Amino acid sequence: MSKPPRLTLPAAARAYRLSTARGDFAVHEAGGAARGTALLVPGFTGSKEDFVALLEPLAAAGYRAVAVDGRGQYETPGPREESAYALEELALDVLAQAAALGEGPVHLVGHSLGGLISRAAVLRDPAPFASLTLMSSGPAAISEQQQGRTKLLVAALEAMGEDMPGIWAAMRSHDPQDAVPNSPELVEFLRARWLATLPEQLIATGRVLISEPDRVEELAAVALPKLVLSGMVDYAWPVPLMDDMARRLGAERVVVPAAEHSPNAENPQVTARALVAFWDSCAR
């Protein structure tokens, strides 16, 4: 999961609920739309906070940056039905969010699972978007090792979904003993985010991660500027796999140094510069 490097919003940002044709979504927003608007879609077990360190540099570059909690994710409510979190439903939500922003074509950025959701939105209707960035997101299902772990989590949620604190405690018991300890504030935030995210959302999106087919050829046929961005190492999709996906897409490719699965949180300054350079090139 992504671990935000900070939890307080920068002075230039605000938190509010974005009203759309498909309901209200909790968002963090910074900046004006002088050079464009970006919609930032988080990944599995994630939230809008995963992009908090990108908001200020993107706003300083002249972009309006809007990070969103998807339905059933952290501070956005959702139904207690797994069907509500099918990939196509989440893609429709992204299209509704883009429409509600009302600033013309939107630069769409999807992190991890958010990349699969964003891809589905673009394949359904590319018209609302100025570009697509797949951040630490691959061509199909996650790696076999991660599929095994995700299957175990989905099974636990199916059996014990009403005991989210118990599942959280069990997950944390498997943390590496030599891992750098998180601050007390971050520990509390990660736990609160987990408890606020609906088990039905996690079950349905977990299944997406372990079953999504390769849709790269479909996406390559969409005439939209594309960027594949990742860290130097990735546990969900191997970096060479993302290199190959970028080639197949005819997309730009950026590897962010000193970052792994969450360059948005692990090296936000370099990630922000790469996004701004890409978006500026789209305008040219």
Secondary structure, DSSP 8 states (H G I E B T S, - for coil): ----S--S--TTEEEEEEEETTEEEEEEEES--SSEEEEEE--TT--GGGGHHHHHHHHHTTEEEEEE--TTSTTS---S-GGGGSHHHHHHHHHHHHHHH-SSSEEEEEETHHHHHHHHHHHH--TTEEEEEEES--SSS--HHHHHHHHHHHHHHHHHTT-HHHHHHHHHTTS-TTS----HHHHHHHHHHHHHS-HHHHHHHHHHHHH----HHHHHTS-S-EEEEEES--SSS-HHHHHHHHHHHT-EEEEETT-SS-HHHHSHHHHHHHHHHHHHHHH-
